[in-house]
Amino acid sequence: MSRESDNNNYKCIIYEVMDGVGKITFNLPQYKNALTFQGVKETLDALIKAEDDPKVGCIMFAGTGNAFCAGFNLKEIPAIENIKDDITEVSTHFRHLALWWHQVFHRIVRMPKPILSAVNGAAAGSGLGLALTADMVVASEKASFLCAWHTIGLANDATTSYTLVKIVGFRRATELMYTNRTLNAEEARDWQIVNAVYPEQDFQDRAWEIAKQLATAPTHLQGMAKESFHMGWRRSIEEATEFEIQNVMKSVEHPYFLEALEKFRNKDNKNNIEQVTLPASQ
């Protein structure tokens, strides 16, 4: 077993190559691995390295601590006093952030190598997007999956207009988005978001075994299969995410955004998602 670490002075992620697997670990546990601008750029850089490295046959996403990735880092949103006066700065922030995230998602979908997301905890917002765009997803029994955008007054993003309906179906996609429901690992497997769920104590070993198996399979055939599957979806990833950006811009301009953001900030980063409880089926 040989390990190569190429962190290139990364501050927000860890990138290492071992057993043919290029492992990208989100490393901001104090923020539940919610990535900063820098973290998103580092993730894209590591993906490019992995794609160009002939020693890498599979790419694996993971998270440190008790979370996988909680999306984007809210602390980087410009301070807002008056939504009418400051909307240009805020809109520009979200536009730039979305464009960097979308480069990551485009790279994942177009990657000619298999990508495995190993979800150890919360996958929220763009973290959910990292699960939806991956080729395969394994989860710890402690994992959870949620949309989260509406909680802070934003339209859905992170390729959900491209992936979510295709993976879970229209009825479940609307339920997940409209109700702010959080799926546990078993529910996510039932909804086809997750391939397999493992006990917490076995999770890391199981995920790594799967990644190694993917790395030793014929990468060129995996890439061909992946491309053919995506070609069957009518809207391109680029068209879908550009549509998402337009909706994000519209949602930032809505008064509800500022109100929701302030409520979120005043809760000291605690989960303030208001869930809708659906009646049990008869």
C-alpha positions as CSV (number, residue, x, y, z in Angstrom):
1,M,0.0,0.0,0.0
2,S,1.5,3.3,-1.1
3,R,0.2,6.7,-0.1
4,E,0.9,10.0,-1.9
5,S,-0.2,13.2,-0.4
6,D,-0.4,16.2,-2.6
7,N,-2.2,18.9,-0.6
8,N,-0.6,21.8,-2.6
9,N,-1.0,24.0,0.6
10,Y,-4.7,23.2,0.7
11,K,-6.4,24.8,3.7
12,C,-9.9,23.3,3.4
13,I,-9.5,19.8,2.0
14,I,-7.1,16.9,2.1
15,Y,-6.1,15.3,-1.1
16,E,-4.2,12.0,-1.2
17,V,-3.7,9.1,-3.6
18,M,-3.5,5.5,-2.3
19,D,-4.3,2.2,-3.9
20,G,-5.4,3.9,-7.1
21,V,-7.9,6.1,-5.3
22,G,-7.8,9.9,-5.3
23,K,-9.4,10.8,-2.0
24,I,-10.8,14.3,-1.5
25,T,-11.7,14.9,2.1
26,F,-13.5,18.1,3.1
27,N,-11.6,19.3,6.1
28,L,-13.6,22.1,7.8
29,P,-15.2,20.2,10.7
30,Q,-15.8,23.4,12.7
31,Y,-18.3,24.4,10.0
32,K,-19.6,20.8,9.3
33,N,-17.4,20.9,6.2
34,A,-19.5,23.8,4.7
35,L,-17.0,24.9,2.1
36,T,-15.7,28.4,1.7
37,F,-14.8,30.0,-1.6
38,Q,-11.3,28.7,-1.1
39,G,-12.6,25.2,-0.3
40,V,-14.6,25.0,-3.5
41,K,-11.6,26.1,-5.6
42,E,-9.4,23.6,-3.8
43,T,-11.9,20.8,-4.6
44,L,-11.9,21.7,-8.2
45,D,-8.1,21.8,-8.3
46,A,-8.0,18.3,-6.7
47,L,-10.5,17.0,-9.2
48,I,-8.4,18.2,-12.1
49,K,-5.3,16.6,-10.5
50,A,-7.1,13.3,-10.1
51,E,-8.4,13.3,-13.7
52,D,-5.0,14.0,-15.1
53,D,-3.2,11.4,-12.9
54,P,-2.9,8.0,-14.6
55,K,-2.4,6.4,-11.2
56,V,-5.9,7.4,-10.2
57,G,-8.7,5.0,-11.2
58,C,-11.4,6.2,-8.9
59,I,-12.1,9.4,-7.0
60,M,-13.7,9.4,-3.5
61,F,-15.3,12.2,-1.6
62,A,-15.3,12.1,2.2
63,G,-15.7,14.4,5.2
64,T,-13.8,14.9,8.5
65,G,-15.6,14.9,11.8
66,N,-19.3,14.0,12.0
67,A,-20.5,15.7,8.7
68,F,-19.9,15.0,5.0
69,C,-20.5,18.5,3.6
70,A,-23.0,21.1,4.7
71,G,-22.9,23.1,1.4
72,F,-21.5,26.6,1.2
73,N,-20.2,28.6,4.2
74,L,-22.8,31.2,5.3
75,K,-20.2,33.2,7.1
76,E,-18.8,34.4,3.8
77,I,-22.1,36.1,2.7
78,P,-21.5,39.9,2.7
79,A,-23.0,41.7,5.7
80,I,-26.4,43.1,4.8
81,E,-28.0,46.2,6.3
82,N,-30.5,47.1,3.6
83,I,-31.5,44.5,1.0
84,K,-32.2,47.2,-1.6
85,D,-28.9,49.0,-1.2
86,D,-26.7,45.9,-0.9
87,I,-28.4,43.5,-3.3
88,T,-25.7,44.0,-6.1
89,E,-22.9,42.9,-3.8
90,V,-24.9,39.9,-2.5
91,S,-26.0,38.9,-5.9
92,T,-22.4,39.1,-7.2
93,H,-21.3,36.9,-4.3
94,F,-23.8,34.2,-5.1
95,R,-23.2,34.4,-8.8
96,H,-19.4,33.9,-8.3
97,L,-19.9,31.2,-5.7
98,A,-22.4,29.3,-7.9
99,L,-20.1,29.5,-10.9
100,W,-17.3,27.9,-8.9
101,W,-19.5,25.2,-7.4
102,H,-20.9,24.5,-10.8
103,Q,-17.4,24.0,-12.2
104,V,-17.0,21.3,-9.6
105,F,-20.3,19.6,-10.5
106,H,-19.6,19.8,-14.2
107,R,-16.2,18.2,-13.6
108,I,-17.8,15.4,-11.6
109,V,-20.5,14.6,-14.2
110,R,-18.0,14.8,-17.1
111,M,-15.2,12.9,-15.2
112,P,-14.2,9.8,-17.2
113,K,-13.4,8.0,-14.0
114,P,-15.9,6.7,-11.4
115,I,-16.7,8.9,-8.4
116,L,-17.8,7.6,-5.0
117,S,-19.3,9.8,-2.3
118,A,-18.8,8.3,1.1
119,V,-21.3,10.1,3.3
120,N,-20.5,9.8,7.0
121,G,-22.9,12.5,8.3
122,A,-24.9,15.4,7.1
123,A,-25.0,16.1,3.4
124,A,-26.9,19.4,3.0
125,G,-27.4,21.8,0.1
126,S,-24.3,21.5,-2.1
127,G,-23.3,18.6,0.0
128,L,-26.4,16.9,-1.2
129,G,-25.4,17.9,-4.7
130,L,-22.1,16.1,-4.2
131,A,-24.1,12.9,-3.5
132,L,-26.5,13.3,-6.4
133,T,-23.8,13.9,-9.0
134,A,-21.5,11.1,-7.8
135,D,-21.7,7.8,-9.7
136,M,-22.2,5.8,-6.5
137,V,-22.9,6.7,-2.9
138,V,-22.3,4.8,0.3
139,A,-23.5,6.0,3.6
140,S,-22.9,5.5,7.3
141,E,-25.9,4.7,9.4
142,K,-25.4,8.2,10.9
143,A,-25.7,9.9,7.5
144,S,-28.5,12.4,6.7
145,F,-29.6,14.2,3.5
146,L,-31.4,17.5,3.2
147,C,-32.0,20.3,0.7
148,A,-31.8,23.2,3.1
149,W,-32.0,26.0,0.5
150,H,-35.5,27.3,1.4
151,T,-34.4,27.6,5.0
152,I,-32.2,30.5,4.2
153,G,-34.5,31.9,1.5
154,L,-32.6,30.6,-1.6
155,A,-33.8,28.7,-4.6
156,N,-32.5,25.2,-5.1
157,D,-29.2,24.8,-6.7
158,A,-26.3,22.3,-6.8
159,T,-27.6,20.4,-9.9
160,T,-30.9,19.4,-8.2
161,S,-32.8,20.6,-11.3
162,Y,-30.7,18.1,-13.3
163,T,-30.3,15.2,-10.9
164,L,-32.9,15.1,-8.1
165,V,-36.1,14.3,-10.2
166,K,-34.1,11.8,-12.3
167,I,-32.9,9.9,-9.2
168,V,-35.9,10.0,-6.9
169,G,-38.8,10.9,-9.2
170,F,-41.0,14.0,-9.3
171,R,-43.3,13.3,-6.3
172,R,-40.4,12.6,-3.9
173,A,-38.3,15.5,-5.3
174,T,-41.1,17.9,-4.5
175,E,-41.7,16.4,-1.1
176,L,-38.0,16.7,-0.2
177,M,-37.8,20.2,-1.4
178,Y,-41.1,21.6,-0.2
179,T,-41.1,20.1,3.2
180,N,-37.4,20.6,4.2
181,R,-37.5,16.9,5.1
182,T,-34.3,15.3,6.3
183,L,-33.7,11.7,5.1
184,N,-31.8,9.3,7.2
185,A,-29.5,6.8,5.6
186,E,-32.0,4.0,5.2
187,E,-34.6,6.4,3.7
188,A,-32.0,7.7,1.3
189,R,-31.3,4.2,0.2
190,D,-35.0,3.6,-0.3
191,W,-35.2,6.8,-2.4
192,Q,-32.2,5.6,-4.6
193,I,-29.9,8.4,-3.4
194,V,-27.7,5.8,-1.7
195,N,-26.4,2.5,-2.9
196,A,-25.6,0.9,0.4
197,V,-25.7,1.7,4.2
198,Y,-23.1,0.4,6.6
199,P,-22.8,0.5,10.4
200,E,-20.7,3.4,11.7
201,Q,-17.9,1.2,12.9
202,D,-17.5,-0.6,9.6
203,F,-18.2,2.4,7.3
204,Q,-14.8,3.7,6.5
205,D,-13.4,0.2,5.7
206,R,-16.4,-0.7,3.5
207,A,-16.2,2.6,1.6
208,W,-12.5,2.2,1.0
209,E,-12.9,-1.4,-0.2
210,I,-15.5,-0.2,-2.8
211,A,-13.3,2.7,-3.9
212,K,-10.4,0.3,-4.4
213,Q,-12.5,-2.1,-6.4
214,L,-13.7,0.8,-8.7
215,A,-10.1,1.9,-9.1
216,T,-9.0,-1.5,-10.4
217,A,-11.9,-1.9,-12.9
218,P,-11.5,-0.8,-16.6
219,T,-11.7,2.9,-16.2
220,H,-12.2,3.6,-19.9
221,L,-15.3,1.4,-20.0
222,Q,-16.7,3.0,-16.8
223,G,-16.2,6.4,-18.4
224,M,-18.0,5.3,-21.6
225,A,-20.9,3.9,-19.5
226,K,-21.1,7.1,-17.5
227,E,-21.2,9.3,-20.6
228,S,-23.9,7.2,-22.2
229,F,-26.1,7.4,-19.2
230,H,-25.8,11.2,-19.0
231,M,-26.4,11.5,-22.7
232,G,-29.8,10.0,-22.1
233,W,-30.9,13.0,-20.0
234,R,-32.2,15.7,-22.2
235,R,-30.9,18.9,-20.6
236,S,-27.2,19.3,-20.3
237,I,-25.6,19.9,-16.9
238,E,-24.4,23.3,-18.2
239,E,-28.0,24.3,-19.2
240,A,-29.4,23.0,-15.9
241,T,-27.0,24.8,-13.7
242,E,-27.3,28.1,-15.6
243,F,-31.0,27.9,-15.1
244,E,-30.3,27.3,-11.4
245,I,-28.1,30.4,-11.2
246,Q,-30.9,32.6,-12.6
247,N,-33.3,31.2,-9.9
248,V,-30.7,31.8,-7.1
249,M,-30.4,35.4,-8.3
250,K,-34.1,35.8,-8.2
251,S,-34.3,34.3,-4.7
252,V,-31.6,36.6,-3.3
253,E,-33.6,39.6,-4.5
254,H,-36.7,38.4,-2.6
255,P,-37.3,40.0,0.9
256,Y,-37.7,36.5,2.4
257,F,-33.9,35.9,1.9
258,L,-32.8,38.6,4.3
259,E,-35.4,37.6,6.9
260,A,-34.5,33.9,6.7
261,L,-30.7,34.6,6.7
262,E,-31.0,36.7,9.8
263,K,-33.0,34.0,11.6
264,F,-30.4,31.5,10.7
265,R,-27.5,33.7,11.9
266,N,-29.3,34.4,15.2
267,K,-29.6,30.7,16.0
268,D,-25.8,30.3,16.4
269,N,-25.5,27.9,13.5
270,K,-28.0,25.5,15.0
271,N,-30.3,23.6,12.7
272,N,-33.4,25.8,12.3
273,I,-35.0,23.9,9.5
274,E,-38.7,24.0,9.9
275,Q,-39.9,20.6,8.9
276,V,-43.4,19.7,7.7
277,T,-44.6,16.4,9.1
278,L,-46.6,14.3,6.6
279,P,-49.5,12.2,7.9
280,A,-48.7,8.5,8.0
281,S,-50.1,6.5,5.1
282,Q,-53.3,4.7,5.9
